[in-house]
Amino acid sequence: MSGVTNQFSILQKQLDAELHTLSSESKRRNPQIKTASDKSIKILKTVHNSSDLLRHPDFVVPFILASSSRNAKLTSIAIQCLQGLSSSECIPQARLSEVLDGFMESTHLAMEIQLKVLQVVPIFFKTYAKYVTGELCAKLLQCCVNLLQVPHKSSIVAGTASATLQQLINEIFDRLSDETLKNDTHGNNNVTTQPEFEVLVNNSETIKVDTYRYDTNKVFSALFSSLESKSTGNNSNSKETNPYLNINDLPLGYGLEILESILTNNSQAFINYEDLQFTLKIKAIPLLLRSVSNSKNFSIVVRSSRCIKLLLKKEYFSVLEIELEVILSLLIHNI
């Protein structure tokens, strides 16, 4: 307990110093941020641990306002503080959406801030995973997606955004097997692990699933919505959009890299859950077959082949029998 208290004491001192700086820097141009900072300084003097902070939803307001201000200096201070608050459960559930909005706004600033956002977002999700569902899940992923779609983005930002997006998607899959999340309600009435959402398991049949599985299904399906026009060469403006992963310009190579990461780290999910199997059958495998058959880009063919190799395992024979037959026939024909 003393270790936890000491950790909070360090965070408290850091937040106090940064709030004073934020108040000073926003004095002339951003009076709203100054007022909110001064209020949070007073709140900070009355709290002794993370639980106390949770009872003060207004405490994070200056960081939300600053991260949404498009001012590089104020945003930098805010992101630094939000990183500390993301490491322990100090942000009230009611404010999580606004914090994610702030992260998304911050992605429009300088490269250093963009990289900082990509550093903070996985920490944020690790701490608040049980609450980050539905629209919040979409906002979380959009922090990375924004940086993959920035014109003239640096290779460092693009590479980090792609790696962070892969990490977040894999952690969304991880929630399927995390029993502590499903058993840990913490008085949270907005997140239910009871089957409430319908997903397809074949062309005409649906089943009901909980919110974590629904998020996983929608994120996995959304990946292919952004890649289908790339694999077919159809650049029509009528693109299917998906609120979970709205990437209009995701390069096929990035998408296949993400798919390879998903297949590598989550094979058990595809063996256990028939809705994910259905998406594999109707979206993933057709994409891979088209990429191997039609692409003139060597790296695309290699990435697609690596994904196919991950599916050619005995564990999948019973759930992808026809699809694997087609894959093997194509491979034999190409030889």
C-alpha positions, -999 to +999 in steps of 0.1 A: +000+000+000+029+024+008+043+018-027+009+028-043+007+058-020+042+069-029+035+064-066+004+086-064+024+112-044+049+115-073+021+118-098+004+144-076+035+166-076+039+163-114+003+172-120+006+202-096+036+215-114+021+210-149-012+226-139+006+257-127+024+259-160-008+253-179-025+281-159+004+305-166+007+296-203-030+300-210-035+332-190-038+356-220-051+335-249-071+307-233-089+320-202-112+289-201-081+266-198-067+289-170-099+288-151-102+250-154-065+246-144-069+268-113-099+247-103-080+215-107-051+228-086-076+233-057-090+198-063-055+183-062-048+197-027-078+178-013-071+143-027-048+115-014-051+087-039-065+077-073-099+069-059-103+104-046-095+118-081-122+096-096-147+114-075-138+147-092-148+145-129-138+181-135-102+175-126-093+164-161-111+192-179-080+215-183-061+186-200-091+179-223-094+216-232-056+219-237-053+188-258-081+200-281-067+236-284-045+230-314-018+249-294+014+229-294+027+240-260-006+235-242-012+202-259+023+189-250+016+197-213-018+181-214-006+149-231+022+145-205-004+148-177-029+124-194-001+099-197+003+099-159-034+097-154-037+069-179-012+048-160-035+044-130-073+046-129-077+083-122-100+094-151-138+090-144-156+069-169-178+098-179-147+117-192-131+090-212-148+100-245-136+136-241-101+124-234-101+104-266-114+134-285-084+153-272-060+126-283-076+127-318-073+165-320-036+163-309-028+141-339-031+172-361+000+189-345+038+184-347+055+150-351+067+150-315+032+154-302+019+127-327+045+102-314+035+111-278-001+104-285+009+070-300+029+063-268+000+072-245-029+055-263-019+018-255-013+028-218-047+044-218-064+013-232-046-011-209-060+008-179-095+015-191-100-016-214-132-026-196-149+007-205-135+013-240-163-003-261-184+007-290-179+044-299-150+047-275-133+017-292-137+034-325-122+067-312-092+048-297-084+032-331-090+065-349-060+081-331-038+057-351-058+058-382-056+096-384-018+094-385-018+067-412-039+091-434-019+123-428-006+137-461+032+139-463+035+120-430+070+110-419+081+074-421+086+074-383+050+084-376+036+061-402+056+031-389+047+039-352+010+044-360+009+011-379+026-008-350+004+009-324-028+000-344-017-036-346-010-036-309-045-022-301-063-045-324-045-075-308-054-062-273-091-059-284-089-096-294-072-104-260-103-092-242-122-122-256-102-145-232-098-120-203-121-134-176-111-107-151-126-081-174-159-100-177-161-105-140-150-071-130-180-048-131-168-021-107-203-007-105-201+000-143-236-002-156-228+009-192-206-021-201-224-054-202-209-088-208-243-103-213-252-113-250-269-082-264-255-076-299-262-096-330-235-108-354-236-130-385-223-166-383-235-174-419-254-157-447-287-160-429-281-168-392-271-145-363-262-151-327-261-127-297-227-118-283-213-095-255-199-061-262-162-072-262-169-099-288-190-074-308-162-049-309-137-076-320-161-087-348-167-052-361-130-042-359-119-073-378-146-068-404-138-031-408-102-039-417-115-055-450-139-027-458-109-005-461-089-030-482-114-045-507-111-017-533-073-020-531-072-057-538-097-055-567-082-023-582-116-006-579-110+030-568-147+039-569-157+068-546-185+047-532-165+032-504-180+012-476-174+030-443-172+014-409-173+035-377-149+012-359-121+015-384-128+042-410-096+041-431-102+052-467-066+052-478-050+023-460-023+008-483-029-029-490+006-037-476-003-021-442-035-040-441-019-073-448+007-066-422-021-060-397-039-092-408-008-112-404-004-099-369-040-108-360-037-143-374-004-148-356-015-138-322-052-148-321-055-183-338-076-196-308-102-169-313-108-179-348-110-216-338-135-209-310-158-182-324-179-189-354-187-152-362-149-146-367-147-177-388-175-164-410-156-131-416-125-151-424-144-171-450-162-142-467-137-114-464-102-125-454-097-155-476-111-139-508-088-109-502-058-132-499-067-152-529-071-121-551-038-107-538-019-138-546-035-144-580-038-109-594-012-086-577+019-076-597+035-063-566+060-088-552+057-076-516+019-079-516+022-115-529+047-123-502+026-108-474-005-125-486+014-158-488+025-154-452-011-149-441-022-180-461+006-200-445-008-191-410-042-206-421-027-239-434-027-256-400-046-287-389-065-266-363-083-248-391-092-279-411-125-285-394-137-249-396-123-238-430-124-271-449-138-257-482-118-225-481-085-243-474-093-267-503-096-237-526-064-222-513-045-255-519-060-258-554-048-223-563-013-229-549-010-262-568-022-245-600+003-217-596+031-242-592 
